[in-house]
Amino acid sequence: MPPQRSLTTSMREMTLNEDKEVTPKAKERPPAVDLGVLYPKLPSGWYENDRYWVLGWDINHPRLKAFVEKNSPPDVVEDIPYYMRALDLLEWYTRLRPIQLCTVLPDDAPIPPLTGKDDVPRIMLVSICFTARLHLYKKRPSKEQYKWLKKLFGRRPRWYRDSLPKNEFHLHLIE
């Protein structure tokens, strides 16, 4: 039977230096993670705002409406609302899931009162990013998906203020 070494002796002989043969070489390391696409810059003061920010395109954009009408079978046009058909088609063509709908405020809109009963205009947005949660901000489409969406809408997405205050974001049911 081999001689037993004490734990104290073994600990004294340990080093924190890595064995050069064990350390992977630079060319053997996994490639850097591709974060997908770079989004447009957030508006200044976005963090201090009383509302989160949402990135996307107006769902009533004429190019999206034409695309949805062209790609909707005649028998579903009357049965399935436009918003649902638009989301289904966008998710099917891009393979990006989920694409969310979110109500936002136009640039010149005043802050709506908390009662919800007001005349403040709102926009329904096809949304791909939110500042509400870190995982919602980090989730990004691939470069191909983003390119396809920009081509469909004819422009990059833009940031809008959420229509709800930060403490009510959960009412959107976006997780």
C-alpha positions in Angstrom: 0.0 0.0 0.0 1.4 3.5 -0.9 2.3 5.8 1.9 -0.5 8.2 2.9 0.2 11.9 2.7 -1.3 14.2 5.2 -3.8 16.8 4.1 -1.5 19.5 5.4 1.4 18.3 3.3 -0.8 18.1 0.2 -2.1 21.6 0.7 1.5 23.0 1.2 2.6 21.5 -2.1 -0.4 22.9 -4.1 0.1 26.0 -6.3 -2.3 28.3 -7.9 -0.2 28.6 -11.1 -1.9 27.0 -14.1 -0.1 24.2 -15.8 0.9 25.6 -19.3 -0.2 22.3 -20.9 -3.7 22.6 -19.5 -4.3 26.2 -20.5 -6.1 26.4 -23.9 -4.4 28.3 -26.6 -6.1 31.3 -28.0 -7.0 29.6 -31.3 -8.6 26.7 -29.3 -10.8 28.9 -27.2 -14.5 29.3 -28.2 -15.2 32.3 -30.4 -16.6 35.4 -28.8 -20.4 35.4 -28.5 -22.2 37.2 -31.3 -24.6 39.6 -29.6 -26.6 39.9 -32.8 -27.3 43.4 -33.9 -26.6 46.8 -32.5 -29.8 48.7 -31.7 -30.3 52.4 -32.1 -29.0 54.4 -29.2 -31.4 54.9 -26.3 -32.7 58.5 -25.8 -30.7 60.6 -23.3 -32.1 60.4 -19.8 -33.8 57.1 -20.6 -32.9 55.6 -17.2 -34.3 58.5 -15.2 -37.6 58.5 -17.1 -40.8 57.4 -15.3 -41.5 54.9 -18.1 -39.5 52.1 -19.7 -38.6 52.3 -23.4 -39.7 50.0 -26.1 -38.0 49.3 -29.5 -40.0 48.6 -32.5 -42.2 49.7 -35.5 -45.8 50.9 -35.7 -48.0 48.0 -36.4 -50.1 50.2 -38.7 -47.2 50.9 -41.0 -48.4 50.8 -44.6 -45.7 48.3 -45.7 -46.6 45.9 -42.9 -50.3 46.2 -43.8 -49.6 45.4 -47.5 -47.4 42.5 -46.5 -50.1 41.0 -44.1 -52.9 41.5 -46.7 -50.8 39.8 -49.5 -49.9 36.9 -47.3 -53.3 36.2 -45.6 -55.5 33.6 -47.1 -58.9 35.1 -48.0 -60.8 32.8 -45.6 -58.9 34.1 -42.5 -59.1 37.8 -43.3 -62.6 38.1 -41.7 -62.0 35.6 -38.9 -58.6 36.6 -37.5 -57.9 40.2 -36.5 -55.2 42.1 -38.4 -52.9 42.4 -35.3 -52.9 38.6 -34.7 -52.3 37.9 -38.4 -49.4 40.5 -38.4 -47.7 38.9 -35.4 -48.2 35.3 -36.7 -46.7 36.2 -40.1 -43.8 38.2 -38.7 -42.9 35.3 -36.3 -43.3 32.8 -39.1 -41.2 34.6 -41.7 -38.4 35.7 -39.2 -38.5 32.7 -36.9 -38.1 35.3 -34.1 -40.2 34.5 -31.1 -41.8 36.1 -29.4 -42.5 39.3 -31.2 -44.6 41.4 -28.8 -47.3 44.0 -29.2 -47.0 46.9 -26.8 -48.8 50.3 -26.5 -46.4 53.3 -26.5 -46.7 57.0 -26.5 -45.9 59.2 -29.5 -43.0 61.6 -29.1 -45.2 64.7 -28.5 -47.8 63.0 -26.3 -48.3 64.2 -22.7 -47.9 61.8 -19.8 -51.4 60.2 -19.4 -53.1 60.4 -16.0 -53.1 57.3 -13.9 -56.8 56.9 -14.2 -56.4 55.5 -17.8 -59.4 57.6 -18.9 -57.8 60.2 -21.1 -57.5 61.5 -24.7 -53.7 60.8 -24.9 -52.9 59.1 -28.2 -51.1 55.8 -28.2 -49.3 53.7 -30.8 -49.5 49.9 -31.0 -45.9 48.7 -31.6 -44.4 45.6 -33.1 -41.8 45.3 -30.3 -38.5 43.5 -30.3 -36.8 45.0 -27.2 -37.7 46.5 -23.8 -35.6 48.3 -21.1 -37.9 46.9 -18.4 -35.9 43.8 -17.7 -32.3 42.9 -18.5 -33.2 39.7 -20.3 -35.8 41.6 -22.4 -33.0 44.0 -23.4 -30.4 41.4 -24.1 -32.6 39.2 -26.2 -31.8 40.2 -29.8 -32.7 39.0 -33.2 -30.0 37.5 -35.5 -28.5 39.8 -38.1 -30.5 38.1 -40.8 -33.8 38.5 -38.8 -33.1 42.2 -38.1 -32.1 42.8 -41.8 -35.4 41.2 -42.9 -37.5 43.3 -40.5 -35.7 46.5 -41.6 -36.3 45.7 -45.2 -40.0 45.0 -44.6 -40.6 48.3 -42.7 -38.1 50.3 -44.8 -36.3 51.6 -41.8 -34.6 50.7 -38.5 -36.8 50.4 -35.4 -36.9 53.3 -33.0 -37.4 53.8 -29.3 -40.7 54.9 -27.8 -41.8 55.6 -24.2 -44.1 52.9 -22.8 -47.7 54.0 -22.3 -47.7 52.6 -18.8 -45.6 53.8 -15.8 -42.7 51.5 -14.7 -44.7 50.0 -11.8 -47.4 48.9 -14.2 -45.3 47.3 -16.9 -46.4 43.9 -15.8 -49.9 44.7 -17.2 -48.5 44.2 -20.7 -48.0 40.5 -19.8 -44.5 40.5 -21.4 -42.1 38.2 -19.6 
